[in-house]
């Protein structure tokens, strides 16, 4: 299931008041997001590519080799 499908499923199950809050939040994020210099890169990765990238970052980043210095 994609993130979009999961979000739609979750929204179908919550009260209307929460849907309104989420919609307001989405509008605010979209407004801010569209003016950000990196906004053009949003959504260019598939869910699988993003998961692979996150796994690589967790496995390889922030690893300090004390003998490297």
C-alpha positions in Angstrom: 0.0 0.0 0.0 1.4 3.4 -0.9 1.5 6.3 1.5 -1.3 8.0 -0.4 -3.5 5.0 -0.2 -2.8 4.6 3.5 -3.6 8.3 4.2 -6.9 8.0 2.3 -7.8 4.9 4.3 -6.9 6.6 7.6 -8.9 9.7 6.7 -11.9 7.6 5.9 -11.9 6.3 9.5 -11.5 9.5 11.5 -14.1 12.1 12.6 -14.9 15.0 10.3 -13.3 17.5 12.7 -9.9 15.8 12.4 -10.3 15.7 8.6 -10.8 19.5 8.6 -7.7 19.9 10.8 -5.6 17.7 8.4 -6.9 19.6 5.4 -6.0 22.9 6.9 -2.5 21.5 7.7 -2.1 20.2 4.1 -3.0 23.6 2.7 -0.5 25.4 4.9 2.2 22.9 4.0 1.5 23.1 0.3 1.7 26.9 0.5 5.0 26.9 2.3 6.4 23.9 0.3 5.8 25.4 -3.1 8.2 28.3 -2.3 11.0 26.3 -1.0 14.1 26.0 -3.2 14.1 22.2 -2.9 10.4 21.8 -3.6 11.0 20.7 -7.1 12.6 17.6 -5.8 9.7 16.5 -3.6 8.0 13.3 -4.7 10.7 12.3 -7.3 11.5 9.0 -5.5 9.2 6.0 -5.4 8.3 4.5 -2.0 10.8 1.7 -2.7 13.6 4.1 -3.7 13.0 6.2 -0.6 13.1 3.1 1.7 16.3 2.0 0.1 17.8 5.5 0.6 16.7 5.6 4.2 18.2 2.1 4.8 21.5 3.2 3.3 21.6 6.3 5.4 20.9 4.4 8.6 23.5 1.8 7.8 26.3 3.9 6.5 25.9 7.5 7.8 27.1 8.7 11.2 29.5 5.8 11.3 32.9 7.0 12.6 36.0 5.0 11.8 38.4 6.0 14.6 41.4 4.5 12.7 40.7 6.5 9.6 42.2 9.6 11.1 
